[in-house]
């Protein structure tokens, strides 16, 4: 999967598109120093979005923004 485009939106939100889900808009929200998937505006033209795909989207966006280390150190990942 590849991050095809992203842009800042209102209040700590980022909108992004990924090549495996080109018709769906993924909205990320900032928590502390990293971003996580807040919502997916899923299109019926795309395959179903799995939990694994959501996690990969989070890794890709955080890597792009330079917050990958903070994302890796989050509480859920450490436990």
HELIX and SHEET records of a PDB file:
HELIX    1   1 UNK A   51  UNK A   65  1                                  15    
HELIX    2   2 UNK A   68  UNK A   72  1                                   5    
HELIX    3   3 UNK A   75  UNK A   78  1                                   4    
SHEET    1   A 4 UNK A   3  UNK A   8  0                                        
SHEET    2   A 4 UNK A  13  UNK A  18 -1                                        
SHEET    3   A 4 UNK A  21  UNK A  31 -1                                        
SHEET    4   A 4 UNK A  34  UNK A  41 -1                                        
END                                                                             
